[in-house]
């Protein structure tokens, strides 16, 4: 698929802004929708046009329907698992209702394809196999995971019944430059920010819970590949339906304790973390296989963790002026 006009929701945020950079550098005309609740206007590339809108709003739907877009990249979301547990309705309002608002608009506007930022860890829940492939049972244990899985199901409906090409990209725990340290989802950024500020970093529970940490550059490569893929030939769910699901991860489990130690080492800082109570709705282990996207879309193997942590630590150190 040759996309020349692209709309990116959440394009002022961490992942979305990296995608906006990549697509504009590739020559596409990029429009960004972001309510700037967590994103930053300065993250948006100068060549892109920013619209400050809520994805649930009629104005956002009107923009998607009338923008003449080839591709919708839907990154905007409520990403805090604790918020989803405390208020499932608020989470679903953004992550399900907001997505439906955009998908209906995409159909009205003749958008050809949607790339959806799903979640690899949260949709699988407590895994029976490590790393999980795309055919692993989906048993989310948080409202956030339930909402992301619901949107995947809606995407299949839109592909099967409305002809909208769709790809769900199940991200592992994404980290990297520009990540916001002031939020639950960005543990790498939180640890780096606290280490550089000389403050204690908090590990919830015993810290032996594991996650699969993938650098944002690998997420960008996955999206670029999915944007250009021949979906009818790669559809992974339902014969002849232009819908595919791909994991975007490393397949490597890293405990929170080990993550903290490696980030402290990357900064050359010696400081112990403190421990707090475990969080409700948090799964114990998570890792996802990216073998399918490497095989079917030719995406290269992910950036090794130490290299990614070093790149990210350098960016945070420079930003802190140290």
FENWO-V331720 format. One record per residue. N is the residue number from 1. RES is the residue in three letters. PHI is phi in whole degrees, -180 to 180 (* if undefined). PSI is psi in degrees with one decimal (* if undefined). Layout:
# FENWO-V331720
N/RES/PHI/PSI + N/RES/PHI/PSI
This chain:
# FENWO-V331720
1/UNK/*/131.1 + 2/UNK/-104/98.6 + 3/UNK/-94/119.7 + 4/UNK/-105/-23.4 + 5/UNK/-123/119.1 + 6/UNK/-128/136.3 + 7/UNK/-110/127.6 + 8/UNK/-118/116.3 + 9/UNK/-85/144.8 + 10/UNK/71/22.2 + 11/UNK/-74/-5.1 + 12/UNK/-98/-0.4 + 13/UNK/-90/-171.4 + 14/UNK/-60/-65.0 + 15/UNK/-72/-45.1 + 16/UNK/-59/-37.1 + 17/UNK/-71/-34.8 + 18/UNK/-64/-37.5 + 19/UNK/-67/-40.5 + 20/UNK/-61/-41.6 + 21/UNK/-59/-48.8 + 22/UNK/-65/-43.2 + 23/UNK/-71/-38.1 + 24/UNK/-68/-38.9 + 25/UNK/-64/-25.8 + 26/UNK/-83/0.6 + 27/UNK/98/1.4 + 28/UNK/-79/154.2 + 29/UNK/-92/118.3 + 30/UNK/-113/131.0 + 31/UNK/-113/134.0 + 32/UNK/-111/132.2 + 33/UNK/-111/123.0 + 34/UNK/-158/135.7 + 35/UNK/-87/-0.5 + 36/UNK/60/24.6 + 37/UNK/-69/-33.9 + 38/UNK/-129/-24.5 + 39/UNK/-76/168.2 + 40/UNK/-127/135.8 + 41/UNK/-60/-34.7 + 42/UNK/-69/-14.3 + 43/UNK/-75/-21.7 + 44/UNK/-77/127.6 + 45/UNK/-62/148.9 + 46/UNK/-60/-28.6 + 47/UNK/-78/-11.5 + 48/UNK/-96/156.3 + 49/UNK/-108/124.4 + 50/UNK/-98/132.7 + 51/UNK/-120/120.0 + 52/UNK/-84/96.5 + 53/UNK/-143/150.1 + 54/UNK/-84/135.4 + 55/UNK/-65/-15.1 + 56/UNK/-86/-7.0 + 57/UNK/-83/152.4 + 58/UNK/-60/-32.2 + 59/UNK/-66/-39.5 + 60/UNK/-65/-41.9 + 61/UNK/-63/-41.4 + 62/UNK/-63/-40.0 + 63/UNK/-65/-44.8 + 64/UNK/-65/-42.1 + 65/UNK/-69/-31.5 + 66/UNK/-106/5.8 + 67/UNK/-88/-6.9 + 68/UNK/66/34.8 + 69/UNK/-81/143.1 + 70/UNK/-85/-34.4 + 71/UNK/-138/134.0 + 72/UNK/-112/121.6 + 73/UNK/-108/108.6 + 74/UNK/-101/97.4 + 75/UNK/-107/-20.4 + 76/UNK/-64/136.6 + 77/UNK/-168/161.6 + 78/UNK/-88/116.7 + 79/UNK/-112/0.0 + 80/UNK/-87/113.2 + 81/UNK/-62/-38.1 + 82/UNK/-62/-39.3 + 83/UNK/-64/-40.8 + 84/UNK/-65/-35.6 + 85/UNK/-71/-41.9 + 86/UNK/-71/-33.6 + 87/UNK/-146/80.3 + 88/UNK/-59/-31.9 + 89/UNK/-66/-41.2 + 90/UNK/-65/-40.1 + 91/UNK/-63/-46.4 + 92/UNK/-67/-30.5 + 93/UNK/-60/-44.5 + 94/UNK/-79/-51.5 + 95/UNK/-80/-26.4 + 96/UNK/-105/-58.3 + 97/UNK/-64/-41.6 + 98/UNK/-62/-39.6 + 99/UNK/-65/-42.7 + 100/UNK/-63/-37.6 + 101/UNK/-57/-43.2 + 102/UNK/-74/-37.9 + 103/UNK/-67/-40.6 + 104/UNK/-63/-42.0 + 105/UNK/-64/-39.2 + 106/UNK/-61/-40.9 + 107/UNK/-65/-43.0 + 108/UNK/-64/-34.9 + 109/UNK/-91/0.6 + 110/UNK/75/23.3 + 111/UNK/-63/134.3 + 112/UNK/-82/-39.1 + 113/UNK/-143/147.6 + 114/UNK/-123/132.0 + 115/UNK/-106/124.8 + 116/UNK/-114/129.9 + 117/UNK/-82/96.5 + 118/UNK/-95/-165.9 + 119/UNK/-134/127.3 + 120/UNK/-76/-41.8 + 121/UNK/-71/-51.1 + 122/UNK/-72/-28.0 + 123/UNK/-77/-27.2 + 124/UNK/-82/-27.4 + 125/UNK/69/-152.4 + 126/UNK/-69/114.2 + 127/UNK/-79/147.9 + 128/UNK/-98/-8.9 + 129/UNK/-144/147.4 + 130/UNK/-134/130.0 + 131/UNK/-75/158.4 + 132/UNK/-82/134.7 + 133/UNK/-90/174.9 + 134/UNK/-65/-20.0 + 135/UNK/-91/5.3 + 136/UNK/-64/143.0 + 137/UNK/-56/141.8 + 138/UNK/-100/113.4 + 139/UNK/-138/67.6 + 140/UNK/-62/143.6 + 141/UNK/-115/14.1 + 142/UNK/-135/149.8 + 143/UNK/-57/-32.4 + 144/UNK/-59/-48.8 + 145/UNK/-64/-39.1 + 146/UNK/-61/-43.5 + 147/UNK/-65/-43.3 + 148/UNK/-63/-40.8 + 149/UNK/-67/-37.3 + 150/UNK/-61/-42.2 + 151/UNK/-66/-37.1 + 152/UNK/-58/-42.7 + 153/UNK/-65/-39.6 + 154/UNK/-64/-38.7 + 155/UNK/-60/-39.7 + 156/UNK/-63/-41.7 + 157/UNK/-59/-48.4 + 158/UNK/-64/-33.9 + 159/UNK/-71/-43.7 + 160/UNK/-75/-37.1 + 161/UNK/-107/-22.9 + 162/UNK/-117/-3.9 + 163/UNK/76/15.0 + 164/UNK/-84/117.5 + 165/UNK/-68/137.9 + 166/UNK/-147/143.7 + 167/UNK/-132/125.4 + 168/UNK/-99/121.2 + 169/UNK/-105/111.7 + 170/UNK/-88/97.3 + 171/UNK/-75/143.6 + 172/UNK/-77/-160.4 + 173/UNK/-78/106.4 + 174/UNK/-84/136.7 + 175/UNK/-138/167.9 + 176/UNK/146/-172.8 + 177/UNK/-60/141.3 + 178/UNK/81/-1.4 + 179/UNK/-64/140.0 + 180/UNK/-80/120.0 + 181/UNK/-80/-3.1 + 182/UNK/-105/58.0 + 183/UNK/-169/158.2 + 184/UNK/-65/-35.3 + 185/UNK/-74/-21.7 + 186/UNK/-102/66.9 + 187/UNK/-64/-35.6 + 188/UNK/-62/-46.8 + 189/UNK/-65/-39.5 + 190/UNK/-62/-47.6 + 191/UNK/-63/-45.4 + 192/UNK/-63/-42.9 + 193/UNK/-61/-44.4 + 194/UNK/-72/-39.4 + 195/UNK/-61/-44.9 + 196/UNK/-70/-28.2 + 197/UNK/-87/-4.0 + 198/UNK/76/21.3 + 199/UNK/-106/159.0 + 200/UNK/-71/138.9 + 201/UNK/-99/139.7 + 202/UNK/-104/130.4 + 203/UNK/-108/124.9 + 204/UNK/-83/129.1 + 205/UNK/76/-154.6 + 206/UNK/-80/-9.4 + 207/UNK/80/5.3 + 208/UNK/-91/-2.3 + 209/UNK/-64/141.2 + 210/UNK/-112/152.5 + 211/UNK/-140/163.5 + 212/UNK/-105/112.3 + 213/UNK/-101/120.7 + 214/UNK/-121/135.6 + 215/UNK/-73/147.4 + 216/UNK/-60/-28.2 + 217/UNK/-63/-32.8 + 218/UNK/-71/-33.9 + 219/UNK/-66/-40.5 + 220/UNK/-62/-46.0 + 221/UNK/-61/-38.9 + 222/UNK/-64/-42.4 + 223/UNK/-67/-41.5 + 224/UNK/-63/-40.1 + 225/UNK/-67/-41.6 + 226/UNK/-68/-30.7 + 227/UNK/-67/-30.4 + 228/UNK/-104/4.0 + 229/UNK/-74/151.6 + 230/UNK/-85/90.8 + 231/UNK/-61/-45.0 + 232/UNK/-56/-30.1 + 233/UNK/-85/-13.1 + 234/UNK/-118/0.3 + 235/UNK/-53/126.5 + 236/UNK/-102/-5.7 + 237/UNK/-134/107.5 + 238/UNK/87/115.6 + 239/UNK/-60/129.3 + 240/UNK/79/-2.3 + 241/UNK/-93/127.2 + 242/UNK/-78/64.6 + 243/UNK/-140/133.1 + 244/UNK/-138/151.7 + 245/UNK/-122/131.9 + 246/UNK/-136/134.0 + 247/UNK/-75/147.9 + 248/UNK/-130/94.5 + 249/UNK/-156/-165.7 + 250/UNK/-115/-18.8 + 251/UNK/79/5.2 + 252/UNK/-106/128.3 + 253/UNK/-90/131.0 + 254/UNK/-130/126.3 + 255/UNK/-73/159.5 + 256/UNK/-65/-38.2 + 257/UNK/-61/-45.5 + 258/UNK/-67/-38.2 + 259/UNK/-57/-49.2 + 260/UNK/-60/-44.4 + 261/UNK/-62/-41.0 + 262/UNK/-71/-36.2 + 263/UNK/-70/-40.2 + 264/UNK/-62/-40.0 + 265/UNK/-65/-39.4 + 266/UNK/-62/-29.7 + 267/UNK/-91/-10.0 + 268/UNK/71/33.2 + 269/UNK/-116/137.6 + 270/UNK/-112/106.8 + 271/UNK/-156/130.0 + 272/UNK/-77/147.3 + 273/UNK/-83/162.6 + 274/UNK/-107/154.5 + 275/UNK/-110/145.6 + 276/UNK/-132/-179.0 + 277/UNK/-65/149.5 + 278/UNK/-65/154.0 + 279/UNK/-91/140.1 + 280/UNK/-68/143.0 + 281/UNK/82/5.1 + 282/UNK/-92/128.6 + 283/UNK/-81/162.8 + 284/UNK/-84/-45.9 + 285/UNK/-132/146.3 + 286/UNK/-155/130.4 + 287/UNK/-160/142.9 + 288/UNK/-130/145.7 + 289/UNK/-89/134.5 + 290/UNK/-104/20.2 + 291/UNK/-61/-38.6 + 292/UNK/-66/-46.0 + 293/UNK/-69/-30.8 + 294/UNK/-68/-40.6 + 295/UNK/-74/-46.7 + 296/UNK/-88/-30.5 + 297/UNK/-112/-1.0 + 298/UNK/71/21.9 + 299/UNK/-71/134.1 + 300/UNK/-70/162.8 + 301/UNK/-56/150.8 + 302/UNK/-69/159.2 + 303/UNK/-62/130.4 + 304/UNK/-58/147.6 + 305/UNK/-58/-46.8 + 306/UNK/-61/-38.2 + 307/UNK/-67/-42.1 + 308/UNK/-67/-41.1 + 309/UNK/-65/-38.4 + 310/UNK/-65/-44.6 + 311/UNK/-60/-45.0 + 312/UNK/-69/-42.9 + 313/UNK/-62/-40.0 + 314/UNK/-61/-44.0 + 315/UNK/-63/-45.3 + 316/UNK/-66/-38.2 + 317/UNK/-64/-43.7 + 318/UNK/-65/-39.0 + 319/UNK/-66/-33.5 + 320/UNK/-81/-6.6 + 321/UNK/79/21.8 + 322/UNK/-111/*
